[in-house]
Amino acid sequence: MGSDTDDERGIPLPGGPVRGSTTGRAPMAALDLLGRRWILRLIWELSREPAGFRALQRRCDDMSSSVLNTRLRDLVEARIAIQDPTGRYELTPLGAHLVEALDPLLAWSIAWASELEKD
């Protein structure tokens, strides 16, 4: 699991089997979704500003169009992002709330990197 081939089964949902949990507890379903390759990067990019497909592809180190398409579909299906009528993707209020929830992880990662630089 965890590879791009998992896409055929759709996004992980609370209440059903997900990676790490047969019962699909909400935190495990969220971690399964957020652990998919490129998902957190896309959320990060969309938290900076809405963007269209090509702009996101450039901002994400030219990831393949098929993976980008799949990941954007995952984010829309999970209601973390939406696509506006002009084709640009942006975070939903739920997606913005997720970014706020990740702020402590960002602070921790900066402290962690600083600690590792001491060596």
Order of alpha helices (4+ residues) and beta strands (2+ residues): alpha-alpha-alpha-alpha-beta-beta-alpha
